[in-house]
């Protein structure tokens, strides 16, 4: 069990030194994992914990910019960069390179800073970090964020091979992903599910319950940044920009990756059926922006630039919206939904996975049947006709997300850290994990 001190609320113990590995970090890779992990690191630093961060450098040899992104700094935190590669099979994301160099770098880092616990985010090359942790005899926690099987099922471009061969390739890849989850647990890793859906994912992958913490990390939102009382002039300017100045506009805002697996096309198609004062703003980068940005403008009532925006602009966009919208059925939590609700903006979302768990129909959201056009249209009409007053006022909507504060989530993470311990039978786990690392490295040549 990690060595500990007294946590600020006095209810449990906190580690003194933590090594955090995150495969996403702003602005290198933009997603909910980056937002959560950066907020978590900030919160730990404020509590006096010595935190070291390791991430990929987000530079792919021979492709795009060869300059390391200018990362958002966190005062007092050392940021270690590891070599990067595109995620095997699913080439749209970046992960740490599965290499001897990264393995030796992580071993040297762990031996230098001597963390009480290592916290890594689920990603394709996690066997590198798992092996380093069991070799160095340090407790290892893996936070489970992403439903990879859902992405593979919904994104027909998951495999670059395409067609029936591509679908078979994707199916086989998910079998290997689940095998990887079990291997990381064998190396001594303990899982922290970010939602109830994450627990189901691990169960379906065959991970033993004893390797999953009873703690669920749950939704997280920076309630100081995402709030109702943002400067009125700034909110008005954001609304003017997103609606192209259209009078009497009803503004639906989507924030996140603009990609096929997020069911963006469903939203675009829904706009054609919606009343003519409805505007859809798609905020964020993604593979679909190249085409959708051609529709950017008042004549199509679509706002889509494909540019990545800062957290301040995201907050203003969500506060300026009449509703936040998403048709995605693969969200383990759905962070932007929590951010919108914290701004007092209700959610129009598919009744699936994280949205179904953490949103309350008729309280802070309207939930429609996934993929059902008529259901979406009915719920949009209900939302448009509901006045933002009483139980549906912005302050009342915001109040429903108090349990998602960063403070509460940090406490839950510390509770999870207490369930980590050094791996037993290391005489067995070290050689097996090292063999699996070598096998992963060999297979990577064929991805």
N, C-alpha and C positions, 0 to 999 in steps of 0.2 A: 504494500500500500504506500502511496506517496507520502513523504514527510510533509508536515502541515503546520499551519499557524491558525490563528483565530480568524474566521471570516467576519466581515463587517456586521452581519446580522446576528452573529453569535450562534447560529444554529448548526453549523457544520465547520469542517476544516478546509482551509485553502492551501494549495501548494505554494512553495516559495519561488520555484523556478519552473517555467513551462516552455517547451519548444513546440511551436505551432507550425505545422506544414499545411499550406492551403494551395490547391491547384489553380485557384482563381484569386485574383487580386486586382483592384482597380489601378490603372486603366488597362492592364494587360489582358484580362479576360473578364467580361462583364456578365455577372449573373447573381442570383440570390446567395450563392455560397460566398462570393467575394464580400458582399454587403454584410452578411452575418458574421463572417470570421473577422473582418476589420473592426466591426462594432465590439465583438467579444474581446479582441486583443486590447482595444482602447479601454474597455471596462476593467480588464485585469490590471492594466498599467495604473489606472486611477486608484486601484486598491493596494498598490505598492508591490505587486508581483513582478518579478523579473521575467520578461517575456522576450524570447528570440523567435523571429519569423523566418521561415524558408519557403520560397515559392519558385516555380519555373521562371526563367528569364524572359519567356515568351518570344524568343528569337528562334526562327526555324531556318536552319542553314540552307542557303540557296534560294530562299523564298521571301518576298516582301522586304520590309525594312530590316536591316541588320543592326539597328540601334535598340538598346534595351529601353523599354518605356520609362517615363518619369513617374515612378510610383508615388502615391500619396503617402507622405511620411507620417509615422506615429512617433512622437518624441520619446526618446529613451529606449526605443526598440531597435535592435540590430536586425537588419534584413539581409539574409543570405540568399543568393541566386543560384539555382541549379540549371543544368542544361535541359533544353526542352525538345519535345517532339509532338507531332500531331497524334491525337488519340488513335490507337490501332483500330482499324475498320471504320470507325466513325470519325472521319477526318475533319469535322467541323470545329472541334475543340482542341485545346492544347493541354498536355500533361507533362510531368517530368520525364525526361529521357530515361528509358530503362537501360542503364549503363553501369559499368564498373566504376567510372569516374564519379557519378552521383552517389553510388553506394559508399565509396571510400570517403567522399566529402561528408556524408551524413554521419558515418561512424566517427570521423574526426570531430565533427561539430558536437555530437552527443557527449563524447569523452571530454571535450573542452568545457562545455557549459554545465554538464552534470545536471540535467533537468530532473525534477521529481516525477514528471509525467510528460510524455510526448502525445500531442493531439494532432492527428492527421485527418484530412478530408478524403473520403472515398474517391478513388480515381484508378485508372487502368494500371498504373505502375506502382501501386501500393506495396507490392511484394518487396520492392527495394527498401522502403522504410520499415516494413515489418521485420525483415531480416536484420537490418541494422539495430533495431530495438532489442530483439531477442539476443543478438550477439553482445550488446552492451548491457544487458540485464536491466532494462528500464521499462516501467509500465507504459503501455501503449493503448491509446483510445482512438477509435476510428468513428468519426461522425458520419452517419448514413444520410445523404442528402437527395440522391437522384435515383429515379426509377428507370434504369437503363433499358429494361425489357419493354416498358411502355414506349420509350423513344424508338426502339427498334421496330415495334409493331406499327407505330403511326407514321414514321418517316420512311417512305419507300426508297429514299436515297441514303439510308443508313449505311449500306455497303456500296462502295464505289463500283462494284462489279455489275450492279443493275440486274433487272429481270428476275427470272426464277432462280438463277445461280446466286444472284445477290441476296434474295430472300433466304436461301439455304445458308449462305455465308453469315447472314445476320443471326439466324436461328442457332447456328453452331457457336457464334461469338457469345451469345447470351449464356449458353451452357458453360463456356469457359469463364465468363464473368462470375457466374454462381460458384464455380469451382474455386475461383480466386477468393471470393468472400470466405469460403471455408478454410482455404490455405492461410489467409491472414489471421483468422482466429486460431488456427493450429500454431502459428508462430507466437501466439501469446496476446494477440489483439483482442480488445473488448469493444463492442459496438455501442455507440450512443445514437439511438434512433431520433431523428428530428421530428417525427410524427408517428402516429399509429400506423400509417401506411408503410413507413420505413420498417416497422417491426414485422409487418406482413411480408415485405420483400425479403427480409432476412430469413424468416420462417420458410418461405417458398424455396429459398436457395439452399436450405438444409443446414443453416447455422444453428448450433445448439443454443437453447434458451439461456444456459449458464454463461454464454459468451455475449449476452446482450444485457445492458444495464436495465433495471426496472424504471429508471428515469427516462422520460421523454422530454427532449429539449424544448419542443414546442415553438410557436411563432415568436418572432422577435421584431421589434420596431423601435427606432429612435424617436421617442415621443416628444423630445425637445425640438428636433428638426422637422418632424411631420406633425403639424398641429393646425388647429383651426385659425388661430390669431396671427397668421403670417401677414406681413405688410400688405395692406389693401391695394396700394398702388401697384405693387409688384404682381399681386394676384390678377389684378385687372389687366395689366400689360401682357401677362402670360395667356390669359383667356382671349384677348384681342388677337394675339399672334396665332394661337391654335385654331381659332374659328375663322381666321382671315377677315375678322371684323364683321362677319355676317350678323345681322340683327336677329334677335329672338332665337339664337342658336341653342340647341341642346347638345352639349359637348360630352361625348364618350371618349375616354382616354384609356389606351392600352400602354403599359410600360413593361418592357422586357425584350427578349430576343424575338426578332420578327422572322420566324422560321416556320416551316411547314408543320413540324410536330406540335407547335403551339396553336394550331388550328386558326391561323390568321385569315386564311381564305374564307372561312365561315363568317368571320366578322365583316369582311369586305362584301361578301354576298348579301349579308343581312342589311347592310347600308342601303342597298338598292331597294329593299322592301320597306325601309323605315320612312317616317315622315321627312319631308324635304328640308326641315330645319335641323335635322340631326347631322352632326359632324363627327367623324371618326379620326382621332389623332393617334398615330402609331409612333411611340417614342422609343427609340433604341435602334441598334444595328442588327443585322442578320441577313441571311441568304436571300430572303424575299424582297429586300429593300431596293435592289437594282430595278426590278419591274414595278413595284408599287410606288417608288418615288416618281415615276412618270405620270402618276395620277395625282400627284401633289398639287393642290390648288382648290380654289372655291368652287370651280365648275364641277368637280367630282366630290367635293366635300370630304376630302381625305388629306390629312396632314401627315406626311411621311418624308423625312429627309435622310434617314438611315444613319444619322450622326449619333455618336455617343454623347450623352449630356451628363453634367455633374449632378450630385445629390441635391444641391439647392434648387436646380431647375426641375428635377423630378418632383420635389416637394411642392413647388409652385404649380406645376402642371396638374398634379393630383388635387391640390386645393382648388384650382380653377375649374375643375371638371364638374359636371353634373352627376356623372357616375364613372366609376372605373370598370372596365369591361374585359373579360377574358373567356374564351371558349375552350381553353386548354383542359384536357382530362388527365394530365400527367403530373400535376403539382403535388409534391409531398407535403408542402405547407402552403406556398403562395405568398411570398413576402410582400409583393407590391399591393396585394389586397389588404394586408395589415397596415401598410403605410397609408393607403388611401383612406381607410376607415379611421385611422388616427388623425387624418386631416378633416374628418367629418364627412367624407365623401362616400356614399354607399356603393356597393359592389353589385354588378350584374355578371354572374359567373355560372359556368357549368356545374351541375350538382354532382361532383365527382372528386374522389380522393381528398386532398387537403382542403379544398374549398368546402366540400360536404362536411368535413370534420370541424373546421374552425370558423366558418361563417354561419350566421343565423338567419334563416329565411324569414323575411318580414320584420327583422330587427335591425340588421345592418346590411342586408343584401337581399336581392331577388335571385333565386337559383332556378335555372332552366334545365330541362332534360338534355343531356349531352347530344349534340348533333341534330336536335329536333328544331326545325325552323319555326314551326307554329308556337312551340313552347317559348323560344327566345322572343318572338314578336309579342306574345302576350305579356311576358314579364317586363319587357322594355316599355310597353304601353302602360302597365301598372306603375312602373317607376316614374315615368314621365308625368303621370297624373297625380302622384303623391307629393303633397306640399312638404317642404323641409321645415316642419314645425312639430312641436310636442315631442313624442317618442321618436320621431324621424328627423329632429333637428340635428344640426351638425354637432352640437355639444353632446347630445344623447347618443349619436352614432359613435363618436370618439370614445365615450365612456365604456363601450362594450369591449374595447381592446386594452384595458388596463393590465390584464394578465400577461401581455406580450412585451412589457417593458424590458429594456436591456438589463436592468438591475435584477429582475426576476429570472431572466434567462441565464445570467451569470451564476446566480445561486444554484440553478438546476445543473449547470455544467460542473460546478464544484462538487455537487452531490454525485454526479457521474464519475468524476475523477476518483472518488473514494472507492469505487468498485473496481478500479484497476489495480493490478499487482504484478510483481515480477512473475514471469512464466516459470512453471515447475518443469521438471524433466528436461532441462536445457540440453543435456547430453544427447537427447533425441531430437529436440526441436531445432537446434542449430544446424546439424547436418542436413536434415530434411528440408528446412527452409532455404538453406543455401543451395541445395539441389534444385528446388523449385524456382529459385531466382535464376539459376543458370538455364533452366528449361524455358522460363519466360523470355530470357534474353535471346536464346536460340530461335524460339518461335517468332520473336519480334522481327527477325530478318525477312519473314514471309508475309508480313502485314502490309 
